[in-house]
Amino acid sequence: MIEIHSGDIVAAALAAAGACLACSIPGDFLRKFPLWAVRTYGKGALLLPFLAMTVGTWLFRLAMAGQVESPAGRAMVVAAAFLTTVLLAALLRYYLSEYRKR
C-alpha cells in the first residue's frame, strides 16, 4: 500500500510552484538576459551554463545509481545549490536593474 506523507505534499506543491514560475517568465526576458550577463560579468558568465550542465549530469547519474547520500552525492547537491543561487542572483539583478526600465 502506498502512503502519502506531508513531505510528499510539500514537495509536490513546491514543484508545481516552480513550474508555474518557470512558465510565467516572458520570452523577451530570456532573450535579452544572456547578452546582459556577458556585458555585466564578462566572458566568465559563459562558464555558468556549462558548469550547471556538468553538475546536473553528475547529480543525475548519482541519483540513478542511488548514491545521493554518499559524500560525492552530497557534494554535487551543494554544487547544484550554489550554481542555482548564483544564477538566481544574476536573474534578480538583471530584472531589478535593466528589465523593469523598459
HELIX and SHEET records of a PDB file:
HELIX    1   1 SER A    6  CYS A   23  1                                  18    
HELIX    2   2 GLY A   27  TYR A   41  1                                  15    
HELIX    3   3 LYS A   43  LEU A   46  5                                   4    
HELIX    4   4 LEU A   47  MET A   64  1                                  18    
HELIX    5   5 PRO A   71  SER A   97  1                                  27    
HELIX    6   6 TYR A   99  LYS A  101  5                                   3    
END                                                                             
